[in-house]
């Protein structure tokens, strides 16, 4: 029982899926100013859409990068994952946050990251 595998998929899959959603939102925000109907009726300048698109792409890339390094045994990675999970649970990403919370509360995961609670 000591050679039990840590289920990193509970953390990686929600992070990758949410990162892909952020990348998709970024693509939509970049494409919106090109649609003339939106700009004619919108009171917001194109810079607003481009900045939100850039931030969404940046956030999606950072989320996918974090999903790639979540397997490293570091307290900083555990705390970062906990903060992300705390932000996901009361938001629209609740379906992603629940498996992440289950992952972080497991005893074997806490032992892997050397977290003593």
Secondary structure, DSSP 8 states (H G I E B T S, - for coil): -TT----THHHHHHHHHHHHHHHHHHHHHHHHTTSHHHHHH-SS-HHHHHHHHHHHHHHHHHHHHHHHHTTS--HHHHHHHHHHHHHHHTSTTHHHHHHHHHHHH-HHHHHHTT---
